[in-house]
Amino acid sequence: VQLVESGGGLVQPGGSLRLSCAASGFTFSTYAMKWFRQAPGKERELVATVSSRGASTNYADSVKGRFTISRDNSKNTVYLQMNSLKPEDTAVYYCNVFTQLANYWGQGTQVTVSS
């Protein structure tokens, strides 16, 4: 299993970024996918979840109305559209899948929100 995140970077408060996670090594369309984040000195937290076919999504209260998770099963890719970014969104963002065998993580992509 391989999860490769991309799309992070430095953005000003109020700006937007779209993260991508390219998945391989498992049957992508049969598993829910998640985005987590971890800020310096804090525990890793669940940001958003999308069901296997994309019909159902869930969000942390802190990002509701600003972030949107989606997936393209034809491309084995999950996305996180982040709008109205705040300095407190600064973190390393990780893609995650939990299969019958193990819990898998990507290497993470840094998002920094600062003026």
N, C-alpha and C positions, 0 to 999 in steps of 0.2 A: 504494500500500500504506500502510495506517495501522495502527499498534499503539498502544493506549491502556491503560496500566496504572493500576490503582487498588487501594486497600486498605492502603496503607502507613500508618505512624504510630508513635507512641511506646508501647512495651509494657515491662512489667517482666520481668526474667529469669524463665524458667519459663512465661511466657505464650505465647499463640498469636495468629497473624494469618493471614488468608487473602487472598492477592493475586489479582487478576483481570487479564486482558489481553484486551481486545476487539479483534478483528482485522477488517479489511475491505480490499477492493481486490485480493484474490486468492482462489483456490479453497482455502479454509482446510483442508478435509478431506483434501487430497492432500499436505500437508507436515507433517514433524515440526516441533515447536515446542520452544523452549528458554527457560529462565530463566538469566540471568547476574546477577552482582552485582559491585559495585565499592565497596570501602571506601576511605576517604581515604588517599592515599599508596600505594595498592596497585593492582596490575593487575586488570583485569576478569577474573572467573573464571566458568567454567561451573558452574552449580548443579544443574540437572536438565534432562532431555530426555524428551519423550513422542513416540511414533511417531504417524503420521498418523491412525490409528484408535484410538489409545490403548491398544493391546494390550501395548506394550513401553515400559518406563521405565528411565532410568538416573540415578544420583545421584553427586555428589561425595562422597568419603568423609566429609567434614566434616559432611554433613547427613543421611547415611543413617540411617534409623530415626526421624528427627524431621520431615523434610519429605516431602510427597507432591505430585507433579505429576499433574494430570488435565486432561481437555478435554471440552468439550461441542460437538460438531460442528454440532449443530442451532442453537447460539447463537454459533458462531464465537468461542468464548472458551476460553482456557486458564487454569488456576488453579494456585496454589502454596499448599498448606496447610502452614503452618509451626508446629510445636509445640515445646515445651520450648526456647524461644528463649534464646540466650546473648548476652552483650554482644558477642562476636566475630561475631555475625550482623549487626551494625549495618553497613549499606551502602545504596547505591542499587541497587534491583533493576530489571533490564531484561528485557523480553520480546523474543524474537528469532525471526526466520524467515529461512532461507536458501533462496532460489528460484533458478531458472535465470538470472534477470536480475541479482539483487543480494542483498546481505545487509542485512536491514532491522531497525531497532531502534525501540523505543518511547522515550518521553521519560524513563522511569524513575519509580520511586516510592520515597521514602525510608522505610527501616525503621530505627528506633532502639530498641535494647534497653538499658534503663537503669533503675536503681532511684532 
